[in-house]
Amino acid sequence: MSNAGELHFTLDRAKFFEIGRVLQRNWRTVDLGPVTFNAQPGKLTIMTSRGGGEIPCDGTGQVAAELSASQFRRLITSRFRERAPSGLMKLTFRPEFGEVAIDVAGVKARFL
C-alpha cells in the first residue's frame, strides 16, 4: 500500500551498508550523534558528527530526516547476516508516521 505522503528512493544496497558499517565500526553510538539523511533527486547524503557519505539514487522529491545513532544502527544491523549485500534497495521516507524504512526494517525519525 503506497501512501501519497511517502517518498521513495532507489539506491545501491552495498554502498548504503558500506557507509553504515564504516561509521558503526569506527565510532561508538554516542560519538556519532544524530544521523541526518538528506535525499534529493540524484543523491542521498548521510551525515553524522564524525563524517558520512553520498550515494547516487533515483527518486523524486526532496526530504531531510534525522535519526538517533541507535536508530541508524538498527537499520544497518538489520542485514548483518548478509555477507555481500548487492543489488538495488528502496529507501522510504514516511513523514506522516515519523519513519524511515528499508525493505526489512523501519525506524523512527524526525523530519526537518
Steps between C-alpha positions, in 0.01 A plus 500: 500500500653829392419819684505833317719647777773241448819575309688207345863497389677209333870459570783247504464272803874432532593870510232578761619223732866580434457857629299375795746231597800732475332749732383226734838326525711811546284693746295412804131587487544793740782641284292508180231732631189545287514357148352716225362359174458761228341350188450689177481398137835346412658452844454397861731662755556329836673724757602463863719707728785265403455499122278337245462445129296543185328233293350547154127425502187521289187664635288807489454764763726620775497407866725530805469281808696465821543163669660429833825305474332195655217510243758529220685201646172305500466561124858398428493184712169384353701321229810409702484133400513586131869476410498688171186708456445575134240636266261787543296584806220742572535761772161634606431818694162520678474848658140441602609211723845634592672202342787415266491146363691254285365168375558313830482769768351835591616745767371817659624827357447871543437683174670834447 
